[in-house]
Amino acid sequence: MFDKIFQIGLRDILDSMPAEYVTLKEALDGKLEISLHNGLKHRFDINEVKKISSVVPLYLWSMVRIPFIIVKLQTPGEYSINGSEWDRKAISMVLQDSRTVISVGQMESLLREFKSLIFITLGYDSISEESIKEEGL
């Protein structure tokens, strides 16, 4: 029973992830809505888009894609920035820290400032291999 609930919950998480991304430039030009895998729409807050664009240099606006995907690692209190080199560069500029693994405090700071621009998901290592084998994920 628990395994079935876990499987359904995990599928819901994965279905809630973005089906498309937009560049920072596209968002600034007015494309503030994207589709999710489950068919729903997600809207970016224009103030958050403007705020992050004030930190990220103009020459990167066409390369940085939003939303940012942050992966919760198995290690307590650690998150990883998923995405392109440019996406990671943008986050490192905001945090003023170039590490690819970020702490809970840094994650909280990002969420306070850019909650509509960030999706958090579980990393592969956060899911036990037993669950994957049993559920066929």
Summary of the structure (lengths in Angstrom):
residues: 137
radius of gyration: 16.0
end to end distance: 16.4
largest distance: 51.7
contacts: 378
relative contact order: 0.18
helix: 49%
strand: 22%
